[in-house]
Amino acid sequence: MEIINAVFLMVALVLLWGAVNLERPATHRVEVNQTDQLNESIKFLQRLKSTSAKEQSFNRRHQAYKVQLDSVVNEIPSTVEAIQASHEQTYLVQRRKAKQLQQLATGISSNVEQSIQIQQTSTSQSMDELLVLKDQISALHSTIPQLKNHLEQSSKALEQLNRDTEMVKDSVGY
């Protein structure tokens, strides 16, 4: 609200100043001296002819920028070549590493396949040996009753022999 009042006040002052200037008589106006005006024109033209401090500063900055740009433009081909060489070297290193990785993967897969084959072979041999062992155990198991009978018969025969030996000893008097 205060801003609007300030704007209105300024407009009022401008209108008042305009009204005051319109009432002045023409004789009281300042007369322009043509020689002074000519001197000012000459000074203005001289200033236009010579560069200002701002223009000189701008020109120096422009020249420095141009020199910097020229040096960068000259360095661009060598920089591009260095980047290309670095890229090619990196590409070759990565390609070599990829081949090494592929060889390692191939070696690992062949080692795994060999391990699996060895394990399968040893497993099948173990299974065969277990089957043979099972057959032997069942054969042993079937012979145990026979051996038991034979052992009982042998122990009966030994007992009989022992009795007979005792009888012989008794009869001989030994």
C-alpha positions in Angstrom: 0.0 0.0 0.0 2.8 2.3 0.8 4.5 1.6 -2.5 1.3 2.6 -4.4 1.2 5.9 -2.3 4.8 6.5 -3.1 4.2 6.0 -6.8 1.2 8.4 -6.7 3.3 10.9 -4.9 6.1 10.6 -7.6 3.6 11.0 -10.4 2.2 14.1 -8.7 5.6 15.6 -8.3 6.4 15.0 -12.0 3.1 16.6 -13.0 3.8 19.6 -10.8 7.3 20.0 -12.2 5.9 19.9 -15.7 3.3 22.5 -14.9 6.0 24.8 -13.3 8.2 24.5 -16.3 5.4 25.3 -18.8 4.8 28.6 -17.0 8.3 29.9 -17.4 8.9 32.5 -20.0 11.1 31.7 -23.0 13.5 34.5 -22.2 14.7 32.9 -19.0 15.8 29.7 -20.7 19.5 29.0 -20.9 21.0 29.9 -24.2 23.3 27.4 -25.7 26.7 28.6 -26.7 27.6 27.1 -30.0 31.3 27.1 -29.3 30.8 25.3 -26.1 28.6 22.8 -27.9 31.3 22.4 -30.6 34.0 21.9 -28.0 31.9 19.2 -26.3 31.2 17.5 -29.6 34.9 17.5 -30.4 35.7 16.0 -27.0 33.0 13.4 -27.4 34.3 12.5 -30.8 37.8 12.2 -29.4 36.5 9.9 -26.7 34.8 7.9 -29.3 38.0 7.7 -31.4 40.1 6.4 -28.4 39.1 3.3 -26.6 37.8 3.5 -23.1 39.3 1.7 -20.2 36.5 -0.8 -20.3 37.0 -1.4 -24.0 40.8 -1.8 -23.5 40.2 -4.3 -20.7 37.7 -6.2 -22.9 40.2 -6.2 -25.8 43.0 -7.6 -23.5 40.7 -10.3 -22.2 39.6 -11.1 -25.8 43.2 -11.4 -26.9 44.1 -13.6 -23.9 41.1 -15.8 -24.7 42.2 -16.0 -28.3 45.7 -17.0 -27.3 44.3 -19.6 -24.9 41.9 -20.9 -27.5 44.7 -21.2 -30.1 46.9 -23.2 -27.7 44.0 -25.5 -26.9 43.2 -26.0 -30.6 46.9 -26.9 -31.2 46.8 -29.3 -28.3 43.6 -31.0 -29.3 45.1 -33.4 -31.9 47.8 -34.6 -29.5 45.3 -35.0 -26.8 43.0 -37.0 -29.1 46.0 -39.1 -30.1 46.9 -39.7 -26.5 43.3 -40.6 -25.7 43.1 -43.0 -28.7 46.5 -44.6 -27.6 45.2 -45.0 -24.1 42.0 -46.5 -25.3 43.8 -49.0 -27.6 46.1 -50.0 -24.8 43.2 -50.4 -22.4 41.3 -52.4 -25.0 44.3 -54.7 -25.5 44.8 -55.2 -21.8 41.1 -55.9 -21.4 41.1 -58.3 -24.3 44.2 -60.2 -22.9 42.5 -60.4 -19.5 39.3 -61.7 -21.1 41.3 -64.4 -22.9 43.0 -65.3 -19.6 39.7 -65.4 -17.9 38.3 -67.6 -20.7 41.3 -70.0 -20.4 40.8 -70.1 -16.6 37.1 -70.9 -17.0 37.9 -73.6 -19.6 40.6 -75.1 -17.3 38.2 -75.0 -14.3 35.4 -76.6 -16.3 37.7 -79.4 -17.5 39.0 -79.9 -14.0 35.5 -80.1 -12.7 34.6 -82.6 -15.4 37.7 -84.7 -14.6 36.8 -84.6 -10.9 33.2 -85.6 -11.6 34.5 -88.5 -13.8 37.0 -89.6 -11.2 34.3 -89.4 -8.5 31.9 -91.4 -10.6 34.5 -94.0 -11.4 35.5 -94.3 -7.7 31.9 -94.4 -6.7 31.1 -97.1 -9.1 34.2 -99.0 -8.0 33.2 -98.6 -4.4 29.7 -99.8 -5.2 31.1 -102.9 -7.0 33.4 -103.6 -4.1 30.5 -103.1 -1.7 28.4 -105.6 -3.7 31.3 -108.1 -3.6 31.7 -107.5 0.1 28.0 -108.0 0.6 28.2 -111.2 -1.3 31.2 -112.4 0.7 29.4 -111.4 4.0 26.2 -113.3 2.9 28.5 -116.3 2.0 30.1 -116.0 5.4 26.8 -115.8 7.0 25.6 -118.9 5.2 28.8 -120.8 6.2 28.5 -119.8 9.9 25.8 -122.4 10.7 27.9 -125.1 8.9 31.0 -124.0 10.8 28.9 -124.0 14.0 27.8 -127.5 13.3 31.3 -128.6 12.5 32.6 -126.9 15.6 30.0 -128.6 17.7 30.9 -131.9 16.1 34.6 -131.2 16.6 34.0 -130.3 20.3 32.0 -133.4 20.8 34.7 -135.4 19.1 37.3 -133.7 21.4 35.3 -134.4 24.4 34.9 -138.0 23.3 38.7 -138.2 22.7 39.3 -136.6 26.0 37.1 -139.2 27.8 38.8 -142.0 25.8 42.2 -140.6 26.8 41.1 -140.5 30.4 39.9 -144.1 30.2 43.2 -145.2 28.6 45.1 -143.4 31.3 43.0 -145.0 33.9 43.5 -148.4 32.4 47.2 -148.0 31.8 47.8 -146.4 35.1 49.5 -143.5 34.0 
